[in-house]
């Protein structure tokens, strides 16, 4: 089994344990195990070979919408492909970064990232 296929299905299956799995099911008009082709067509990991744009990934360890393994997998792929990337991980946060110190760090890092990659 090719590593890219494993990663592809890891990202697709990342939706299954969360309460928001209805969103991709709505978008694809099917469950992942009912219509593999619908999911594969728009699966970001199927396009990993095109990933070139610098990417900042932020993740809360308690996020039930996007499981941390999906973010960590994407970050690992970016690193292995040599794409400029950074991971900002907050173990005790959810989908929204709410703790004051963490929020301050999030805004600082995001603004620094945007300045670095969008300045002339």
Residue pairs with C-beta under 8 A, 6 or more apart in sequence:
4 45
4 46
4 48
7 45
7 48
7 73
7 77
8 40
8 43
8 45
8 46
10 45
10 69
10 70
10 73
11 43
11 44
11 45
11 70
11 73
11 74
12 32
12 39
12 40
12 43
13 32
14 66
14 67
14 69
14 70
15 21
15 23
15 24
15 32
16 32
17 67
18 64
18 65
18 66
18 67
19 64
19 65
20 64
20 65
24 32
24 39
25 31
25 32
27 42
28 35
28 38
28 39
28 42
29 35
29 38
30 38
30 39
32 39
40 46
44 74
45 73
45 74
45 77
48 77
48 81
51 77
51 78
51 81
51 83
52 83
53 83
54 83
54 84
54 85
54 113
54 117
55 74
55 78
55 83
55 84
55 85
55 86
56 85
56 86
56 88
56 109
56 110
56 113
57 71
57 74
57 75
57 78
57 85
57 86
57 87
57 88
58 87
58 88
58 89
58 90
58 97
58 106
58 109
58 110
59 66
59 68
59 71
59 72
59 87
59 88
59 89
59 90
60 68
60 89
60 90
60 92
60 93
60 94
60 95
60 96
60 97
61 68
61 89
61 90
61 91
61 92
61 93
62 91
62 92
62 93
62 94
63 93
63 94
63 95
64 94
64 95
65 95
66 95
68 89
71 87
71 89
72 87
75 85
75 87
78 85
79 85
84 117
86 109
86 113
88 105
88 106
88 109
90 97
90 99
90 102
90 106
92 99
93 99
93 102
97 103
97 106
